[in-house]
Structures are given as structure tokens and as C-alpha cells.
């Protein structure tokens, strides 16, 4: 397969390979496609809440003591 790319893209690819981040053009393209697939894949609820910006945030929260039941019987 022959792929035509812009000179700027070719420069970026060469930089990534020469820096040692990737060993070949094939490896770089594969990593890019996998990253795109992962980014666009639907997240599970567990993943969603683990990555939530609220994780680790200490919010003042008290549970309501009123259970809604009549205990005066």
C-alpha cells in the first residue's frame, strides 16, 4: 500500500521514529489507529466514573437522617 502524506506529516513521523517512540512507520500508524478506536469506543460506567473530574474531590455530604418512616408507633 502506498500512502501520500504532507511534508509536515512526514517530518512528524520521522521525528517520532528517530526519537525512539516508535520503531517503524507501521508501528506508529497502528498505535494511532488503536488510539482513535479507544477514544471513540463507548466507555463503561466504571471507566466513566474513574475518569470523572470529581474523583478524589472531597465534597461536604451528609446523609439525610429522615428515613421517611413513621417510628412513633
N, CA, C, O and CB atoms as a CASP TS submission, in Angstrom:
PFRMAT TS
TARGET T0000
AUTHOR 0000-0000-0000
METHOD Language model
MODEL 1
PARENT N/A
ATOM      1  N   UNK     1       0.841  -1.170   0.000  1.00  0.00           N
ATOM      2  CA  UNK     1       0.000   0.000   0.000  1.00  0.00           C
ATOM      3  C   UNK     1       0.890   1.239   0.000  1.00  0.00           C
ATOM      4  O   UNK     1       1.850   1.329   0.765  1.00  0.00           O
ATOM      5  CB  UNK     1      -0.959  -0.005   1.214  1.00  0.00           C
ATOM      6  N   UNK     2       0.565   2.170  -0.850  1.00  0.00           N
ATOM      7  CA  UNK     2       1.303   3.430  -0.883  1.00  0.00           C
ATOM      8  C   UNK     2       0.400   4.513  -0.304  1.00  0.00           C
ATOM      9  O   UNK     2      -0.778   4.613  -0.649  1.00  0.00           O
ATOM     10  CB  UNK     2       1.765   3.792  -2.343  1.00  0.00           C
ATOM     11  N   UNK     3       0.972   5.314   0.574  1.00  0.00           N
ATOM     12  CA  UNK     3       0.212   6.377   1.215  1.00  0.00           C
ATOM     13  C   UNK     3       0.918   7.695   0.958  1.00  0.00           C
ATOM     14  O   UNK     3       2.119   7.825   1.196  1.00  0.00           O
ATOM     15  CB  UNK     3       0.049   6.118   2.740  1.00  0.00           C
ATOM     16  N   UNK     4       0.160   8.675   0.468  1.00  0.00           N
ATOM     17  CA  UNK     4       0.719  10.010   0.254  1.00  0.00           C
ATOM     18  C   UNK     4       0.396  10.863   1.468  1.00  0.00           C
ATOM     19  O   UNK     4      -0.758  10.956   1.888  1.00  0.00           O
ATOM     20  CB  UNK     4       0.160  10.662  -1.054  1.00  0.00           C
ATOM     21  N   UNK     5       1.436  11.488   2.032  1.00  0.00           N
ATOM     22  CA  UNK     5       1.241  12.355   3.196  1.00  0.00           C
ATOM     23  C   UNK     5       1.912  13.702   2.940  1.00  0.00           C
ATOM     24  O   UNK     5       2.811  13.818   2.107  1.00  0.00           O
ATOM     25  CB  UNK     5       1.809  11.694   4.486  1.00  0.00           C
ATOM     26  N   UNK     6       1.467  14.693   3.658  1.00  0.00           N
ATOM     27  CA  UNK     6       2.032  16.032   3.535  1.00  0.00           C
ATOM     28  C   UNK     6       3.452  16.045   4.108  1.00  0.00           C
ATOM     29  O   UNK     6       3.772  15.239   4.982  1.00  0.00           O
ATOM     30  CB  UNK     6       1.137  17.077   4.260  1.00  0.00           C
ATOM     31  N   UNK     7       4.301  16.949   3.624  1.00  0.00           N
ATOM     32  CA  UNK     7       5.669  17.034   4.142  1.00  0.00           C
ATOM     33  C   UNK     7       5.719  17.238   5.662  1.00  0.00           C
ATOM     34  O   UNK     7       6.588  16.673   6.327  1.00  0.00           O
ATOM     35  CB  UNK     7       6.405  18.169   3.455  1.00  0.00           C
ATOM     36  N   UNK     8       4.811  18.026   6.211  1.00  0.00           N
ATOM     37  CA  UNK     8       4.783  18.251   7.659  1.00  0.00           C
ATOM     38  C   UNK     8       4.487  16.947   8.405  1.00  0.00           C
ATOM     39  O   UNK     8       5.084  16.677   9.447  1.00  0.00           O
ATOM     40  CB  UNK     8       3.730  19.323   8.018  1.00  0.00           C
ATOM     41  N   UNK     9       3.574  16.150   7.877  1.00  0.00           N
ATOM     42  CA  UNK     9       3.246  14.864   8.492  1.00  0.00           C
ATOM     43  C   UNK     9       4.445  13.928   8.427  1.00  0.00           C
ATOM     44  O   UNK     9       4.747  13.222   9.389  1.00  0.00           O
ATOM     45  CB  UNK     9       2.026  14.222   7.799  1.00  0.00           C
ATOM     46  N   UNK    10       5.124  13.929   7.288  1.00  0.00           N
ATOM     47  CA  UNK    10       6.315  13.089   7.148  1.00  0.00           C
ATOM     48  C   UNK    10       7.385  13.498   8.169  1.00  0.00           C
ATOM     49  O   UNK    10       8.052  12.640   8.748  1.00  0.00           O
ATOM     50  CB  UNK    10       6.879  13.186   5.709  1.00  0.00           C
ATOM     51  N   UNK    11       7.547  14.798   8.385  1.00  0.00           N
ATOM     52  CA  UNK    11       8.514  15.284   9.365  1.00  0.00           C
ATOM     53  C   UNK    11       8.151  14.786  10.765  1.00  0.00           C
ATOM     54  O   UNK    11       9.022  14.351  11.518  1.00  0.00           O
ATOM     55  CB  UNK    11       8.578  16.826   9.344  1.00  0.00           C
ATOM     56  N   UNK    12       6.858  14.850  11.110  1.00  0.00           N
ATOM     57  CA  UNK    12       6.406  14.380  12.426  1.00  0.00           C
ATOM     58  C   UNK    12       6.664  12.889  12.601  1.00  0.00           C
ATOM     59  O   UNK    12       7.104  12.446  13.662  1.00  0.00           O
ATOM     60  CB  UNK    12       4.914  14.674  12.615  1.00  0.00           C
ATOM     61  N   UNK    13       6.388  12.127  11.559  1.00  0.00           N
ATOM     62  CA  UNK    13       6.607  10.678  11.605  1.00  0.00           C
ATOM     63  C   UNK    13       8.096  10.382  11.801  1.00  0.00           C
ATOM     64  O   UNK    13       8.467   9.562  12.641  1.00  0.00           O
ATOM     65  CB  UNK    13       6.084   9.999  10.306  1.00  0.00           C
ATOM     66  N   UNK    14       8.934  11.047  11.028  1.00  0.00           N
ATOM     67  CA  UNK    14      10.382  10.828  11.152  1.00  0.00           C
ATOM     68  C   UNK    14      10.878  11.198  12.551  1.00  0.00           C
ATOM     69  O   UNK    14      11.727  10.503  13.111  1.00  0.00           O
ATOM     70  CB  UNK    14      11.142  11.649  10.091  1.00  0.00           C
ATOM     71  N   UNK    15      10.357  12.283  13.116  1.00  0.00           N
ATOM     72  CA  UNK    15      10.756  12.694  14.469  1.00  0.00           C
ATOM     73  C   UNK    15      10.378  11.637  15.502  1.00  0.00           C
ATOM     74  O   UNK    15      11.172  11.318  16.387  1.00  0.00           O
ATOM     75  CB  UNK    15      10.108  14.037  14.834  1.00  0.00           C
ATOM     76  N   UNK    16       9.161  11.092  15.390  1.00  0.00           N
ATOM     77  CA  UNK    16       8.720  10.077  16.348  1.00  0.00           C
ATOM     78  C   UNK    16       9.576   8.819  16.258  1.00  0.00           C
ATOM     79  O   UNK    16       9.899   8.216  17.281  1.00  0.00           O
ATOM     80  CB  UNK    16       7.251   9.727  16.112  1.00  0.00           C
ATOM     81  N   UNK    17       9.941   8.424  15.058  1.00  0.00           N
ATOM     82  CA  UNK    17      10.763   7.224  14.882  1.00  0.00           C
ATOM     83  C   UNK    17      12.194   7.486  15.356  1.00  0.00           C
ATOM     84  O   UNK    17      12.778   6.652  16.048  1.00  0.00           O
ATOM     85  CB  UNK    17      10.760   6.774  13.399  1.00  0.00           C
ATOM     86  N   UNK    18      12.758   8.632  14.991  1.00  0.00           N
ATOM     87  CA  UNK    18      14.148   8.908  15.393  1.00  0.00           C
ATOM     88  C   UNK    18      14.272   9.143  16.897  1.00  0.00           C
ATOM     89  O   UNK    18      15.341   8.934  17.471  1.00  0.00           O
ATOM     90  CB  UNK    18      14.682  10.126  14.639  1.00  0.00           C
ATOM     91  N   UNK    19      13.182   9.578  17.537  1.00  0.00           N
ATOM     92  CA  UNK    19      13.232   9.778  18.989  1.00  0.00           C
ATOM     93  C   UNK    19      13.152   8.453  19.749  1.00  0.00           C
ATOM     94  O   UNK    19      13.426   8.393  20.948  1.00  0.00           O
ATOM     95  CB  UNK    19      12.093  10.698  19.432  1.00  0.00           C
ATOM     96  N   UNK    20      12.776   7.402  19.038  1.00  0.00           N
ATOM     97  CA  UNK    20      12.681   6.092  19.678  1.00  0.00           C
ATOM     98  C   UNK    20      11.299   5.765  20.208  1.00  0.00           C
ATOM     99  O   UNK    20      11.092   4.697  20.786  1.00  0.00           O
ATOM    100  CB  UNK    20      13.658   6.012  20.792  1.00  0.00           C
ATOM    101  N   UNK    21      10.344   6.678  20.018  1.00  0.00           N
ATOM    102  CA  UNK    21       8.982   6.380  20.480  1.00  0.00           C
ATOM    103  C   UNK    21       8.364   5.223  19.699  1.00  0.00           C
ATOM    104  O   UNK    21       7.569   4.454  20.240  1.00  0.00           O
ATOM    105  CB  UNK    21       8.096   7.623  20.354  1.00  0.00           C
ATOM    106  N   UNK    22       8.730   5.107  18.435  1.00  0.00           N
ATOM    107  CA  UNK    22       8.241   4.021  17.578  1.00  0.00           C
ATOM    108  C   UNK    22       9.412   3.479  16.775  1.00  0.00           C
ATOM    109  O   UNK    22      10.350   4.211  16.459  1.00  0.00           O
ATOM    110  CB  UNK    22       7.091   4.512  16.629  1.00  0.00           C
ATOM    111  N   UNK    23       9.353   2.176  16.442  1.00  0.00           N
ATOM    112  CA  UNK    23      10.433   1.554  15.686  1.00  0.00           C
ATOM    113  C   UNK    23      10.233   1.643  14.191  1.00  0.00           C
ATOM    114  O   UNK    23      11.193   1.532  13.427  1.00  0.00           O
ATOM    115  CB  UNK    23      10.574   0.125  16.082  1.00  0.00           C
ATOM    116  N   UNK    24       8.970   1.845  13.753  1.00  0.00           N
ATOM    117  CA  UNK    24       8.703   1.884  12.317  1.00  0.00           C
ATOM    118  C   UNK    24       7.450   2.709  12.040  1.00  0.00           C
ATOM    119  O   UNK    24       6.673   3.026  12.941  1.00  0.00           O
ATOM    120  CB  UNK    24       8.545   0.453  11.752  1.00  0.00           C
ATOM    121  N   UNK    25       7.282   3.043  10.768  1.00  0.00           N
ATOM    122  CA  UNK    25       6.076   3.758  10.344  1.00  0.00           C
ATOM    123  C   UNK    25       4.853   2.894  10.618  1.00  0.00           C
ATOM    124  O   UNK    25       3.822   3.393  11.070  1.00  0.00           O
ATOM    125  CB  UNK    25       6.151   4.135   8.838  1.00  0.00           C
ATOM    126  N   UNK    26       4.969   1.610  10.347  1.00  0.00           N
ATOM    127  CA  UNK    26       3.860   0.687  10.582  1.00  0.00           C
ATOM    128  C   UNK    26       3.423   0.710  12.047  1.00  0.00           C
ATOM    129  O   UNK    26       2.229   0.764  12.341  1.00  0.00           O
ATOM    130  CB  UNK    26       4.258  -0.737  10.174  1.00  0.00           C
ATOM    131  N   UNK    27       4.394   0.670  12.965  1.00  0.00           N
ATOM    132  CA  UNK    27       4.091   0.682  14.394  1.00  0.00           C
ATOM    133  C   UNK    27       3.401   1.994  14.802  1.00  0.00           C
ATOM    134  O   UNK    27       2.460   1.989  15.595  1.00  0.00           O
ATOM    135  CB  UNK    27       5.381   0.481  15.212  1.00  0.00           C
ATOM    136  N   UNK    28       3.879   3.100  14.256  1.00  0.00           N
ATOM    137  CA  UNK    28       3.302   4.407  14.570  1.00  0.00           C
ATOM    138  C   UNK    28       1.854   4.495  14.071  1.00  0.00           C
ATOM    139  O   UNK    28       0.972   4.950  14.800  1.00  0.00           O
ATOM    140  CB  UNK    28       4.153   5.534  13.946  1.00  0.00           C
ATOM    141  N   UNK    29       1.614   4.066  12.842  1.00  0.00           N
ATOM    142  CA  UNK    29       0.254   4.111  12.292  1.00  0.00           C
ATOM    143  C   UNK    29      -0.678   3.202  13.089  1.00  0.00           C
ATOM    144  O   UNK    29      -1.807   3.583  13.396  1.00  0.00           O
ATOM    145  CB  UNK    29       0.256   3.697  10.804  1.00  0.00           C
ATOM    146  N   UNK    30      -0.209   2.009  13.420  1.00  0.00           N
ATOM    147  CA  UNK    30      -1.019   1.083  14.210  1.00  0.00           C
ATOM    148  C   UNK    30      -1.390   1.687  15.561  1.00  0.00           C
ATOM    149  O   UNK    30      -2.539   1.584  15.992  1.00  0.00           O
ATOM    150  CB  UNK    30      -0.272  -0.236  14.414  1.00  0.00           C
ATOM    151  N   UNK    31      -0.425   2.316  16.230  1.00  0.00           N
ATOM    152  CA  UNK    31      -0.692   2.947  17.522  1.00  0.00           C
ATOM    153  C   UNK    31      -1.698   4.083  17.374  1.00  0.00           C
ATOM    154  O   UNK    31      -2.558   4.271  18.235  1.00  0.00           O
ATOM    155  CB  UNK    31       0.611   3.471  18.143  1.00  0.00           C
ATOM    156  N   UNK    32      -1.592   4.834  16.291  1.00  0.00           N
ATOM    157  CA  UNK    32      -2.529   5.928  16.054  1.00  0.00           C
ATOM    158  C   UNK    32      -3.948   5.438  15.822  1.00  0.00           C
ATOM    159  O   UNK    32      -4.901   6.002  16.360  1.00  0.00           O
ATOM    160  CB  UNK    32      -2.078   6.745  14.870  1.00  0.00           C
ATOM    161  N   UNK    33      -4.090   4.393  15.026  1.00  0.00           N
ATOM    162  CA  UNK    33      -5.421   3.829  14.756  1.00  0.00           C
ATOM    163  C   UNK    33      -6.018   3.244  16.040  1.00  0.00           C
ATOM    164  O   UNK    33      -7.204   3.432  16.311  1.00  0.00           O
ATOM    165  CB  UNK    33      -5.340   2.735  13.650  1.00  0.00           C
ATOM    166  N   UNK    34      -5.213   2.542  16.822  1.00  0.00           N
ATOM    167  CA  UNK    34      -5.702   1.974  18.081  1.00  0.00           C
ATOM    168  C   UNK    34      -6.133   3.073  19.052  1.00  0.00           C
ATOM    169  O   UNK    34      -7.138   2.929  19.749  1.00  0.00           O
ATOM    170  CB  UNK    34      -4.620   1.097  18.727  1.00  0.00           C
ATOM    171  N   UNK    35      -5.376   4.169  19.099  1.00  0.00           N
ATOM    172  CA  UNK    35      -5.734   5.287  19.976  1.00  0.00           C
ATOM    173  C   UNK    35      -7.057   5.917  19.545  1.00  0.00           C
ATOM    174  O   UNK    35      -7.882   6.268  20.388  1.00  0.00           O
ATOM    175  CB  UNK    35      -4.619   6.349  19.976  1.00  0.00           C
ATOM    176  N   UNK    36      -7.260   6.058  18.246  1.00  0.00           N
ATOM    177  CA  UNK    36      -8.527   6.599  17.755  1.00  0.00           C
ATOM    178  C   UNK    36      -9.692   5.682  18.093  1.00  0.00           C
ATOM    179  O   UNK    36     -10.759   6.147  18.495  1.00  0.00           O
ATOM    180  CB  UNK    36      -8.461   6.818  16.249  1.00  0.00           C
ATOM    181  N   UNK    37      -9.487   4.380  17.930  1.00  0.00           N
ATOM    182  CA  UNK    37     -10.549   3.428  18.269  1.00  0.00           C
ATOM    183  C   UNK    37     -10.887   3.476  19.753  1.00  0.00           C
ATOM    184  O   UNK    37     -12.058   3.452  20.132  1.00  0.00           O
ATOM    185  CB  UNK    37     -10.137   2.010  17.876  1.00  0.00           C
ATOM    186  N   UNK    38      -9.859   3.544  20.586  1.00  0.00           N
ATOM    187  CA  UNK    38     -10.072   3.590  22.029  1.00  0.00           C
ATOM    188  C   UNK    38     -10.797   4.869  22.433  1.00  0.00           C
ATOM    189  O   UNK    38     -11.683   4.857  23.288  1.00  0.00           O
ATOM    190  CB  UNK    38      -8.735   3.485  22.768  1.00  0.00           C
ATOM    191  N   UNK    39     -10.404   5.964  21.805  1.00  0.00           N
ATOM    192  CA  UNK    39     -11.010   7.254  22.129  1.00  0.00           C
ATOM    193  C   UNK    39     -12.489   7.291  21.745  1.00  0.00           C
ATOM    194  O   UNK    39     -13.298   7.900  22.446  1.00  0.00           O
ATOM    195  CB  UNK    39     -10.258   8.382  21.420  1.00  0.00           C
ATOM    196  N   UNK    40     -12.841   6.647  20.644  1.00  0.00           N
ATOM    197  CA  UNK    40     -14.225   6.699  20.174  1.00  0.00           C
ATOM    198  C   UNK    40     -15.088   5.549  20.706  1.00  0.00           C
ATOM    199  O   UNK    40     -16.300   5.532  20.492  1.00  0.00           O
ATOM    200  CB  UNK    40     -14.245   6.685  18.667  1.00  0.00           C
ATOM    201  N   UNK    41     -14.465   4.596  21.395  1.00  0.00           N
ATOM    202  CA  UNK    41     -15.225   3.464  21.930  1.00  0.00           C
ATOM    203  C   UNK    41     -16.081   3.921  23.112  1.00  0.00           C
ATOM    204  O   UNK    41     -15.647   4.746  23.916  1.00  0.00           O
ATOM    205  CB  UNK    41     -14.272   2.318  22.363  1.00  0.00           C
ATOM    206  N   UNK    42     -17.288   3.387  23.213  1.00  0.00           N
ATOM    207  CA  UNK    42     -18.125   3.756  24.362  1.00  0.00           C
ATOM    208  C   UNK    42     -17.481   3.275  25.661  1.00  0.00           C
ATOM    209  O   UNK    42     -16.913   2.185  25.719  1.00  0.00           O
ATOM    210  CB  UNK    42     -19.551   3.161  24.216  1.00  0.00           C
ATOM    211  N   UNK    43     -17.578   4.099  26.695  1.00  0.00           N
ATOM    212  CA  UNK    43     -16.997   3.757  27.985  1.00  0.00           C
ATOM    213  C   UNK    43     -18.025   3.059  28.862  1.00  0.00           C
ATOM    214  O   UNK    43     -19.224   3.329  28.786  1.00  0.00           O
ATOM    215  CB  UNK    43     -16.460   5.009  28.685  1.00  0.00           C
ATOM    216  N   UNK    44     -17.530   2.165  29.686  1.00  0.00           N
ATOM    217  CA  UNK    44     -18.397   1.552  30.671  1.00  0.00           C
ATOM    218  C   UNK    44     -18.636   2.567  31.785  1.00  0.00           C
ATOM    219  O   UNK    44     -17.904   3.551  31.890  1.00  0.00           O
ATOM    220  CB  UNK    44     -17.780   0.229  31.227  1.00  0.00           C
ATOM    221  N   UNK    45     -19.631   2.343  32.600  1.00  0.00           N
ATOM    222  CA  UNK    45     -19.899   3.242  33.714  1.00  0.00           C
ATOM    223  C   UNK    45     -18.727   3.295  34.681  1.00  0.00           C
ATOM    224  O   UNK    45     -18.434   4.347  35.249  1.00  0.00           O
ATOM    225  CB  UNK    45     -21.158   2.812  34.447  1.00  0.00           C
ATOM    226  N   UNK    46     -18.057   2.166  34.867  1.00  0.00           N
ATOM    227  CA  UNK    46     -16.902   2.130  35.764  1.00  0.00           C
ATOM    228  C   UNK    46     -15.810   3.043  35.228  1.00  0.00           C
ATOM    229  O   UNK    46     -15.244   3.835  35.982  1.00  0.00           O
ATOM    230  CB  UNK    46     -16.372   0.684  35.924  1.00  0.00           C
ATOM    231  N   UNK    47     -15.501   2.944  33.924  1.00  0.00           N
ATOM    232  CA  UNK    47     -14.492   3.811  33.322  1.00  0.00           C
ATOM    233  C   UNK    47     -14.910   5.273  33.432  1.00  0.00           C
ATOM    234  O   UNK    47     -14.088   6.135  33.742  1.00  0.00           O
ATOM    235  CB  UNK    47     -14.261   3.431  31.849  1.00  0.00           C
ATOM    236  N   UNK    48     -16.183   5.551  33.180  1.00  0.00           N
ATOM    237  CA  UNK    48     -16.674   6.918  33.227  1.00  0.00           C
ATOM    238  C   UNK    48     -16.435   7.538  34.597  1.00  0.00           C
ATOM    239  O   UNK    48     -15.925   8.654  34.695  1.00  0.00           O
ATOM    240  CB  UNK    48     -18.157   6.961  32.881  1.00  0.00           C
ATOM    241  N   UNK    49     -16.801   6.818  35.656  1.00  0.00           N
ATOM    242  CA  UNK    49     -16.663   7.385  36.986  1.00  0.00           C
ATOM    243  C   UNK    49     -15.221   7.404  37.476  1.00  0.00           C
ATOM    244  O   UNK    49     -14.863   8.265  38.280  1.00  0.00           O
ATOM    245  CB  UNK    49     -17.511   6.617  37.951  1.00  0.00           C
ATOM    246  N   UNK    50     -14.384   6.480  37.013  1.00  0.00           N
ATOM    247  CA  UNK    50     -12.960   6.511  37.382  1.00  0.00           C
ATOM    248  C   UNK    50     -12.271   7.728  36.783  1.00  0.00           C
ATOM    249  O   UNK    50     -11.369   8.300  37.394  1.00  0.00           O
ATOM    250  CB  UNK    50     -12.251   5.225  36.918  1.00  0.00           C
ATOM    251  N   UNK    51     -12.697   8.125  35.583  1.00  0.00           N
ATOM    252  CA  UNK    51     -12.071   9.244  34.890  1.00  0.00           C
ATOM    253  C   UNK    51     -12.780  10.565  35.169  1.00  0.00           C
ATOM    254  O   UNK    51     -12.393  11.602  34.630  1.00  0.00           O
ATOM    255  CB  UNK    51     -12.046   8.981  33.402  1.00  0.00           C
ATOM    256  N   UNK    52     -13.792  10.534  35.987  1.00  0.00           N
ATOM    257  CA  UNK    52     -14.566  11.732  36.287  1.00  0.00           C
ATOM    258  C   UNK    52     -13.705  12.760  37.013  1.00  0.00           C
ATOM    259  O   UNK    52     -12.888  12.400  37.860  1.00  0.00           O
ATOM    260  CB  UNK    52     -15.798  11.379  37.129  1.00  0.00           C
ATOM    261  N   UNK    53     -13.888  14.046  36.682  1.00  0.00           N
ATOM    262  CA  UNK    53     -13.116  15.070  37.391  1.00  0.00           C
ATOM    263  C   UNK    53     -13.487  15.179  38.869  1.00  0.00           C
ATOM    264  O   UNK    53     -12.790  15.853  39.628  1.00  0.00           O
ATOM    265  CB  UNK    53     -13.314  16.411  36.724  1.00  0.00           C
ATOM    266  N   UNK    54     -14.568  14.530  39.286  1.00  0.00           N
ATOM    267  CA  UNK    54     -14.987  14.586  40.678  1.00  0.00           C
ATOM    268  C   UNK    54     -14.302  13.530  41.545  1.00  0.00           C
ATOM    269  O   UNK    54     -14.419  13.574  42.770  1.00  0.00           O
ATOM    270  CB  UNK    54     -16.481  14.422  40.765  1.00  0.00           C
ATOM    271  N   UNK    55     -13.593  12.588  40.935  1.00  0.00           N
ATOM    272  CA  UNK    55     -12.918  11.545  41.691  1.00  0.00           C
ATOM    273  C   UNK    55     -11.868  12.182  42.588  1.00  0.00           C
ATOM    274  O   UNK    55     -11.026  12.951  42.124  1.00  0.00           O
ATOM    275  CB  UNK    55     -12.276  10.497  40.747  1.00  0.00           C
ATOM    276  N   UNK    56     -11.923  11.860  43.865  1.00  0.00           N
ATOM    277  CA  UNK    56     -10.966  12.381  44.822  1.00  0.00           C
ATOM    278  C   UNK    56     -11.327  13.747  45.369  1.00  0.00           C
ATOM    279  O   UNK    56     -10.654  14.257  46.265  1.00  0.00           O
ATOM    280  CB  UNK    56      -9.633  12.445  44.198  1.00  0.00           C
ATOM    281  N   UNK    57     -12.381  14.339  44.839  1.00  0.00           N
ATOM    282  CA  UNK    57     -12.808  15.639  45.314  1.00  0.00           C
ATOM    283  C   UNK    57     -13.617  15.449  46.589  1.00  0.00           C
ATOM    284  O   UNK    57     -14.600  14.708  46.598  1.00  0.00           O
ATOM    285  CB  UNK    57     -13.633  16.387  44.235  1.00  0.00           C
ATOM    286  N   UNK    58     -13.213  16.106  47.652  1.00  0.00           N
ATOM    287  CA  UNK    58     -13.908  15.979  48.925  1.00  0.00           C
ATOM    288  C   UNK    58     -15.087  16.950  48.953  1.00  0.00           C
ATOM    289  O   UNK    58     -14.910  18.159  49.106  1.00  0.00           O
ATOM    290  CB  UNK    58     -12.943  16.246  50.113  1.00  0.00           C
ATOM    291  N   UNK    59     -16.272  16.408  48.805  1.00  0.00           N
ATOM    292  CA  UNK    59     -17.477  17.223  48.827  1.00  0.00           C
ATOM    293  C   UNK    59     -18.144  17.091  50.188  1.00  0.00           C
ATOM    294  O   UNK    59     -18.222  15.986  50.725  1.00  0.00           O
ATOM    295  CB  UNK    59     -18.449  16.812  47.693  1.00  0.00           C
ATOM    296  N   UNK    60     -18.626  18.184  50.755  1.00  0.00           N
ATOM    297  CA  UNK    60     -19.346  18.090  52.025  1.00  0.00           C
ATOM    298  C   UNK    60     -20.672  17.375  51.774  1.00  0.00           C
ATOM    299  O   UNK    60     -21.527  17.871  51.040  1.00  0.00           O
ATOM    300  CB  UNK    60     -19.582  19.511  52.655  1.00  0.00           C
ATOM    301  N   UNK    61     -20.829  16.226  52.380  1.00  0.00           N
ATOM    302  CA  UNK    61     -22.017  15.426  52.121  1.00  0.00           C
ATOM    303  C   UNK    61     -22.452  14.767  53.417  1.00  0.00           C
ATOM    304  O   UNK    61     -21.672  14.078  54.074  1.00  0.00           O
ATOM    305  CB  UNK    61     -21.752  14.365  51.020  1.00  0.00           C
ATOM    306  N   UNK    62     -23.713  14.990  53.776  1.00  0.00           N
ATOM    307  CA  UNK    62     -24.284  14.301  54.929  1.00  0.00           C
ATOM    308  C   UNK    62     -25.534  13.583  54.472  1.00  0.00           C
ATOM    309  O   UNK    62     -26.349  14.119  53.721  1.00  0.00           O
ATOM    310  CB  UNK    62     -24.599  15.290  56.094  1.00  0.00           C
ATOM    311  N   UNK    63     -25.661  12.378  54.935  1.00  0.00           N
ATOM    312  CA  UNK    63     -26.846  11.604  54.597  1.00  0.00           C
ATOM    313  C   UNK    63     -28.034  12.147  55.393  1.00  0.00           C
ATOM    314  O   UNK    63     -27.914  12.467  56.576  1.00  0.00           O
ATOM    315  CB  UNK    63     -26.625  10.087  54.885  1.00  0.00           C
ATOM    316  N   UNK    64     -29.179  12.242  54.720  1.00  0.00           N
ATOM    317  CA  UNK    64     -30.403  12.705  55.376  1.00  0.00           C
ATOM    318  C   UNK    64     -30.815  11.672  56.419  1.00  0.00           C
ATOM    319  O   UNK    64     -30.978  10.494  56.101  1.00  0.00           O
ATOM    320  CB  UNK    64     -31.552  12.940  54.336  1.00  0.00           C
ATOM    321  N   UNK    65     -30.984  12.114  57.662  1.00  0.00           N
ATOM    322  CA  UNK    65     -31.329  11.197  58.760  1.00  0.00           C
ATOM    323  C   UNK    65     -32.787  10.740  58.694  1.00  0.00           C
ATOM    324  O   UNK    65     -33.137   9.706  59.263  1.00  0.00           O
ATOM    325  CB  UNK    65     -31.063  11.869  60.106  1.00  0.00           C
ATOM    326  N   UNK    66     -33.630  11.494  58.012  1.00  0.00           N
ATOM    327  CA  UNK    66     -35.060  11.169  57.911  1.00  0.00           C
ATOM    328  C   UNK    66     -35.248  10.017  56.922  1.00  0.00           C
ATOM    329  O   UNK    66     -34.989  10.167  55.728  1.00  0.00           O
ATOM    330  CB  UNK    66     -35.890  12.419  57.465  1.00  0.00           C
ATOM    331  N   UNK    67     -35.692   8.886  57.421  1.00  0.00           N
ATOM    332  CA  UNK    67     -35.894   7.735  56.555  1.00  0.00           C
ATOM    333  C   UNK    67     -37.251   7.752  55.876  1.00  0.00           C
ATOM    334  O   UNK    67     -37.516   6.946  54.984  1.00  0.00           O
ATOM    335  CB  UNK    67     -35.739   6.467  57.343  1.00  0.00           C
ATOM    336  N   UNK    68     -38.118   8.679  56.301  1.00  0.00           N
ATOM    337  CA  UNK    68     -39.454   8.756  55.722  1.00  0.00           C
ATOM    338  C   UNK    68     -40.431   7.801  56.389  1.00  0.00           C
ATOM    339  O   UNK    68     -41.599   7.727  56.008  1.00  0.00           O
ATOM    340  CB  UNK    68     -39.392   8.468  54.245  1.00  0.00           C
ATOM    341  N   UNK    69     -39.947   7.074  57.383  1.00  0.00           N
ATOM    342  CA  UNK    69     -40.822   6.115  58.083  1.00  0.00           C
ATOM    343  C   UNK    69     -41.317   6.730  59.378  1.00  0.00           C
ATOM    344  O   UNK    69     -40.602   7.485  60.037  1.00  0.00           O
ATOM    345  CB  UNK    69     -40.078   4.780  58.369  1.00  0.00           C
ATOM    346  N   UNK    70     -42.535   6.400  59.731  1.00  0.00           N
ATOM    347  CA  UNK    70     -43.123   6.870  60.986  1.00  0.00           C
ATOM    348  C   UNK    70     -42.676   5.916  62.087  1.00  0.00           C
ATOM    349  O   UNK    70     -43.131   4.773  62.133  1.00  0.00           O
ATOM    350  CB  UNK    70     -44.700   6.949  60.900  1.00  0.00           C
ATOM    351  N   UNK    71     -41.797   6.365  62.967  1.00  0.00           N
ATOM    352  CA  UNK    71     -41.260   5.498  64.032  1.00  0.00           C
ATOM    353  C   UNK    71     -41.940   5.733  65.365  1.00  0.00           C
ATOM    354  O   UNK    71     -41.528   5.147  66.366  1.00  0.00           O
ATOM    355  CB  UNK    71     -39.769   5.717  64.187  1.00  0.00           C
ATOM    356  N   UNK    72     -42.990   6.589  65.416  1.00  0.00           N
ATOM    357  CA  UNK    72     -43.656   6.936  66.688  1.00  0.00           C
ATOM    358  C   UNK    72     -44.875   6.048  66.912  1.00  0.00           C
ATOM    359  O   UNK    72     -45.920   6.549  67.327  1.00  0.00           O
ATOM    360  CB  UNK    72     -44.078   8.431  66.699  1.00  0.00           C
ATOM    361  N   UNK    73     -44.777   4.776  66.658  1.00  0.00           N
ATOM    362  CA  UNK    73     -45.916   3.873  66.879  1.00  0.00           C
ATOM    363  C   UNK    73     -45.916   3.294  68.245  1.00  0.00           C
ATOM    364  O   UNK    73     -46.808   2.516  68.585  1.00  0.00           O
ATOM    365  CB  UNK    73     -45.919   2.768  65.882  1.00  0.00           C
TER
END
